[in-house]
Structures are given as C-alpha cells and as structure tokens.
Amino acid sequence: MILWKKHHGQDFNVWPCFVDALSSLLIIIIFVILGFFISHVFLSGALSDSDTSLKKLQIAFWNLQKQFAQTSSDNVNLKGARDALEQQMQSLLQQFNELQCLFKKAQDSETTLQADNKSLQEKIELLRANISALNLMLDTEKKQANEKESQIKSQMEAALAQKATELRAVIQELEELKKQIPENILQNPELLKYRSDFFALLQNVIGGRSDIRVVGDRFVFQAEVLFPQGSDKIGKQGAAVLDAFVEALNDVTSRIPKTINWVLIVDGHTDKIPIHNDTFDSNLELSAFRAVSVVKYLISKGVPPEHLAAAGFAEHFPLTKEPSKMAKNRRIEFRLDQR
C-alpha cells in the first residue's frame, strides 16, 4: 500500500523513500551476510587451526605429563642422591674437622719439634765443644800415660832386677839350709809328712805374715817378733805368737806315732854386728839364751821337755850377706827332727 501525506498543505510521495530505505536495508543485510560468511570462513579456519593447536597442546600436555613423571622419578633419585651427597658432605665435614685438628696438632708438633731441634742443635754444639775439650784432655792423658808407662816400665825393670837378686839370695839361702838338713830326716818320710802338716797348720793359724815364714825344713821367726832388741825376754807379741805355735804343735804331735822319736829343735841366730852389754858378752850367748827362753816358754805351755832342744849359732849361718838386709839373719828357727 502506497501512502502519501500532505506536508504543509502539499501532497508528499513516500515511495522513493521506501525504496531507498529498502535498498539500504538490503545492502546492510548483504553486508551482514557477507560479514557472517567471511566470519564463518575465518572462524572455520581459526577453529581448524585451534583444533590443530589443541591437538598439539594435548600432545605437548602428554609429553609434559611424561616429562613430569620422569621428572618426579628423577626428583626421587635426585633426592636420594642429594641425601647421599649430604651424608658424604657430613662425613667429609667431619673428616675436614678431624684433619683441621690433626693439622693443628701437626703445627703444634712442628713448633715443638722446631724448639726441640733448636735445643738439640745447641746440645750438639755443646757436645762438640765438650768432645774437642775431651780430645784435648785425652791427648794430654795419653802423653802423660806414655810418660807414666815409661816410668812404670823402668820401675818394673828395676823391681824385677831387685827381685831377681832377692831370688838368687833365697836360692843361695835354700842351698845353705839344705846342707843343714840331717840325713835322718830325709830317711823318715813319715816324720816329713807330719812336719809338712805342722807347717801348713801353723801358717793357717798365724796368717800370712812376712816376718814369719817357712824356709826349707824350718819355720822361721824374725827375732823382733819374739824379743825386744838385744834381749832374751819374750815380749807380749812374742808370747801371743808362741801360743798359736804351741796350739798347732800339740795338734800335730798328738798324731805322731810313739814309735817316732821326734824332737823340736829351736835354733837362735844373730847378725854379724858385735854385741856387748851387761847381760851378754857375745852374739853366741844372745842366740843361745834366746833359744833357751823359747824352749822354757814351750815347756810352760805343756810341750814335753824330752821333745825339745835349744841351740845357739850366733852369726855363723846367715841367710843373706847383703848389708841392707842384715835383719833377716836375726831369727829363731824351729826344726821338727828325729832324735
């Protein structure tokens, strides 16, 4: 239906306006449809691309899940490894602390060793100085020792020469005494045995005195042991010695068989120096009276007088002729003999 309207008293035709409006509407619809189509095309492409992307995302998600699972497993392994590493670290830390302590001790020991080394060096230097001093002293001592050795050698040679001279004198003395041994002694070995026992026992009783000794078949007392000088009176020391002598004599003679007529001969001897005093006119009287004094003392101590004899020989049987040893000739000798 076509409408017209009057405008301000004039007729108005609306058809052209309707056509214009319809054309505009149609154009708009076409544009909308075209836009929708283009949008649909683009949206289809976008959806297709989205599908592809989604699939890719799903694949990536699955890959990520696999990686996550692997990562979780790796994390467990890594945690175990981390725990092991931590334990190792703790152990290494403990070892490090121990090593630090040892290092400190080593440093302290090194310091001590350095101090000890210094002290040892000082001691070594001191020892070297002492060794040098000792070497010097040793050289001096060696020199002195050599000198002393020479002196001692000379003294020993002189002493040996003197002893050789004394030995020759003793040999000569023994030869002289051998001449005085009665033949009947040599012919009675049984009496000789008792005489040896008597001398051995007497030596043990009296002891190792140089002024009392055995010479050959005789027991010899130096006169000074029994008597004061120039006297025939037995002194206290002589009495003590004779008491021991009597004890040994009684011990041995008690064992001598009665078939042996033994006798103890006491011989008095002097040196060759002449004597003349209010008591004695000669060495013969002095030697004889001394022998008699000993016999009397032995009788007073219980020795049977029938087994005793006294003799004086003055200076006529010397043991030595050396002027410096004349005292050896002043003696009392005891001989165990057969009557």
C-alpha positions in Angstrom: 0.0 0.0 0.0 1.5 3.3 -1.0 0.8 6.2 1.3 1.0 9.8 0.7 0.9 12.5 3.1 0.4 16.1 2.8 3.0 18.4 4.1 2.0 21.9 4.9 -0.9 21.6 2.6 1.1 19.9 -0.2 1.0 16.3 -1.3 4.0 14.1 -0.4 5.1 10.9 -2.2 6.8 8.2 0.2 7.7 5.6 -2.4 11.1 6.7 -3.3 12.0 6.9 0.4 10.7 3.4 0.9 12.8 2.1 -2.0 15.8 3.9 -0.6 15.3 2.5 2.8 14.7 -1.0 1.5 17.8 -0.8 -0.7 19.8 0.4 2.3 18.4 -2.4 4.4 19.2 -4.9 1.7 22.7 -3.6 1.4 23.1 -3.8 5.1 21.7 -7.4 5.1 24.1 -8.3 2.3 27.0 -6.8 4.2 25.9 -8.6 7.4 25.6 -11.9 5.5 28.9 -11.3 3.8 30.4 -10.4 7.1 28.9 -13.5 8.6 30.2 -15.7 5.8 33.6 -14.1 6.0 33.5 -14.5 9.7 32.4 -18.1 9.3 35.2 -18.8 6.9 37.7 -17.2 9.2 36.2 -18.8 12.2 36.3 -22.2 10.5 39.9 -21.7 9.7 40.5 -20.4 13.2 38.6 -23.4 14.6 40.6 -25.7 12.4 43.8 -24.1 13.5 42.6 -24.2 17.1 41.9 -27.9 16.6 45.4 -28.4 15.3 46.8 -26.3 18.1 44.6 -28.2 20.6 45.9 -31.5 19.4 49.4 -30.1 19.6 48.7 -28.8 23.0 47.3 -32.3 24.0 50.4 -33.9 22.6 52.6 -31.3 24.4 50.5 -31.9 27.6 51.0 -35.7 27.3 54.7 -35.1 26.7 54.7 -32.7 29.7 53.0 -35.4 31.8 55.6 -37.9 30.8 58.3 -35.4 31.5 56.7 -34.6 34.8 56.5 -38.3 35.7 60.1 -38.7 34.6 61.0 -35.6 36.5 59.2 -36.9 39.6 61.3 -40.2 39.3 64.4 -38.1 38.7 63.5 -36.0 41.6 63.2 -39.1 43.8 66.6 -40.3 42.5 68.0 -36.8 42.9 66.6 -36.6 46.5 68.3 -40.0 47.3 71.5 -38.7 45.6 71.1 -35.4 47.5 70.7 -37.3 50.8 73.8 -39.4 49.9 75.6 -36.3 49.0 74.6 -34.7 52.2 75.8 -37.7 54.2 79.0 -37.6 52.2 79.2 -33.9 52.9 78.7 -34.5 56.6 81.3 -37.2 56.6 83.7 -35.0 54.6 83.0 -32.2 57.0 83.7 -34.4 60.0 86.9 -35.6 58.2 87.7 -32.0 57.5 87.3 -31.1 61.1 89.5 -34.0 62.1 92.1 -33.0 59.6 92.0 -29.5 61.0 92.6 -30.9 64.5 95.4 -33.1 63.1 96.8 -30.1 61.2 96.7 -28.0 64.4 98.4 -30.8 66.3 100.9 -31.2 63.5 101.5 -27.4 63.7 102.0 -27.6 67.4 104.2 -30.7 67.0 106.2 -28.9 64.3 106.6 -25.9 66.7 107.7 -28.3 69.4 110.0 -30.1 67.0 111.5 -26.8 65.9 112.1 -25.9 69.5 113.5 -29.4 70.2 115.6 -29.2 67.1 117.0 -25.9 68.3 117.7 -27.3 71.7 119.3 -30.4 70.1 121.4 -28.2 67.9 122.5 -26.3 71.0 123.3 -29.5 72.7 125.2 -30.8 69.7 127.3 -27.7 69.6 127.9 -28.1 73.3 128.8 -31.8 72.8 131.1 -30.9 70.0 132.8 -28.4 72.3 133.0 -31.0 75.0 134.3 -33.6 72.6 137.0 -31.1 71.5 137.9 -30.5 75.1 137.9 -34.2 75.8 140.0 -34.9 72.8 142.5 -32.4 74.1 142.4 -33.9 77.5 142.7 -37.3 76.0 145.8 -36.3 74.1 147.2 -34.9 77.3 146.3 -38.0 79.2 147.8 -40.2 76.5 151.0 -38.2 76.7 151.0 -38.4 80.5 150.1 -42.1 80.3 153.0 -42.8 77.9 155.3 -41.0 80.3 153.9 -42.9 83.2 154.2 -46.1 81.3 157.9 -45.4 80.6 158.4 -44.6 84.3 156.5 -47.7 85.4 158.4 -49.8 82.9 161.7 -48.5 84.3 160.5 -49.1 87.8 159.3 -52.6 86.9 162.6 -53.4 85.3 164.4 -52.1 88.4 161.9 -54.1 90.7 162.4 -57.2 88.5 166.2 -56.9 88.8 165.8 -56.4 92.6 163.5 -59.5 92.8 165.9 -61.5 90.7 168.7 -60.5 93.1 166.5 -61.5 96.1 165.5 -64.7 94.4 169.2 -65.6 93.9 169.7 -64.8 97.6 166.8 -67.1 98.5 168.1 -69.8 96.3 171.5 -69.5 98.0 169.8 -69.5 101.4 167.9 -72.7 100.5 171.2 -74.2 99.3 172.7 -73.4 102.7 169.7 -74.7 104.5 169.8 -77.9 102.5 173.3 -78.5 103.8 171.9 -78.3 107.3 169.1 -80.9 106.8 170.0 -84.0 108.8 170.2 -87.2 106.9 167.8 -89.0 109.2 165.0 -86.6 108.3 165.4 -87.5 104.6 165.3 -91.1 105.6 162.0 -90.8 107.6 159.2 -89.8 105.2 156.5 -90.4 107.8 158.0 -87.7 110.1 158.4 -85.5 107.0 154.6 -85.8 106.4 153.9 -84.7 110.0 156.3 -81.8 109.7 154.5 -80.6 106.5 151.2 -80.9 108.3 152.6 -78.9 111.2 154.0 -76.1 109.0 150.7 -75.9 107.0 148.6 -75.7 110.1 150.9 -73.2 111.7 150.7 -71.0 108.6 146.9 -71.0 108.8 146.9 -70.2 112.5 149.4 -67.4 112.4 148.4 -66.0 109.0 150.3 -64.5 106.1 152.9 -62.5 107.9 156.1 -61.5 106.2 158.1 -61.8 109.4 157.1 -65.5 109.9 157.8 -67.9 107.1 158.7 -71.4 106.1 162.3 -71.8 104.7 163.1 -75.3 103.6 162.5 -77.7 106.6 162.4 -74.9 109.1 159.8 -72.5 110.4 161.5 -69.1 110.8 160.5 -66.2 113.1 162.3 -62.9 112.8 163.8 -62.2 116.2 161.9 -58.9 116.5 158.6 -60.8 116.6 159.6 -62.6 119.8 162.2 -60.4 121.6 163.0 -56.7 122.1 166.3 -55.6 120.6 169.3 -57.0 122.5 167.2 -59.0 124.9 166.3 -62.7 125.5 163.0 -61.9 127.3 159.9 -62.9 125.3 157.6 -59.9 124.7 153.7 -59.8 124.7 153.6 -60.0 121.0 156.0 -62.9 121.0 154.0 -64.8 123.7 150.8 -64.5 121.6 152.6 -65.8 118.5 154.2 -68.7 120.5 150.8 -69.6 122.0 149.4 -70.1 118.4 152.6 -72.0 117.7 152.1 -74.4 120.7 148.4 -75.0 119.7 149.5 -76.1 116.2 152.4 -78.1 117.6 150.2 -80.0 120.1 147.6 -80.7 117.3 150.2 -82.3 115.1 152.4 -84.1 117.6 149.4 -85.7 119.2 149.0 -87.7 116.0 152.7 -88.7 115.6 153.1 -92.4 116.4 155.1 -93.1 119.6 157.5 -95.2 117.5 158.9 -92.0 116.1 161.3 -90.2 118.5 160.7 -86.7 117.3 162.3 -83.5 118.7 161.6 -79.8 118.1 165.0 -78.0 117.8 165.0 -74.3 118.5 167.9 -72.5 116.8 168.9 -69.0 117.7 170.7 -66.8 115.1 172.0 -63.2 115.1 173.5 -60.9 112.6 177.3 -60.2 112.5 177.2 -56.9 114.4 179.1 -57.5 117.6 177.1 -57.2 120.9 178.5 -56.4 124.4 176.3 -55.3 127.2 175.7 -56.0 130.9 173.8 -59.3 130.0 175.6 -60.8 127.0 179.3 -60.7 126.1 178.8 -62.1 122.5 176.3 -62.9 119.8 176.7 -66.6 120.7 175.4 -66.0 124.2 172.5 -63.9 122.9 171.5 -66.6 120.3 171.7 -69.4 122.8 169.8 -67.7 125.6 167.0 -66.7 123.2 166.7 -70.3 122.1 166.6 -71.4 125.7 163.9 -68.8 126.5 161.7 -70.2 123.8 162.2 -73.7 125.0 161.3 -72.7 128.5 158.1 -70.9 127.3 157.1 -74.0 125.3 157.6 -76.2 128.4 155.5 -73.8 130.4 152.7 -74.3 127.9 152.7 -78.1 128.2 155.1 -79.2 125.5 157.0 -82.3 126.8 160.7 -81.2 127.6 162.0 -84.5 126.3 160.9 -83.4 122.8 162.6 -80.0 122.9 166.2 -78.9 122.3 167.9 -75.5 122.1 171.0 -74.3 120.1 172.7 -71.0 119.5 174.6 -70.3 116.3 175.3 -66.6 116.6 176.1 -65.0 113.2 177.7 -68.1 111.6 174.8 -69.3 109.5 173.5 -66.1 107.8 170.5 -66.1 105.4 171.9 -63.2 103.5 175.2 -61.2 103.3 173.7 -58.0 101.9 174.4 -55.2 104.4 170.9 -53.7 103.9 169.2 -57.0 104.8 171.1 -58.0 107.9 167.8 -58.0 109.9 166.9 -61.3 108.1 169.8 -63.0 109.9 168.4 -62.2 113.4 165.9 -65.0 113.7 164.6 -68.1 115.6 164.2 -71.3 113.7 162.2 -74.3 114.5 163.1 -77.7 113.1 161.0 -80.9 113.6 163.7 -83.6 113.6 164.2 -87.2 114.6 166.3 -87.8 117.7 
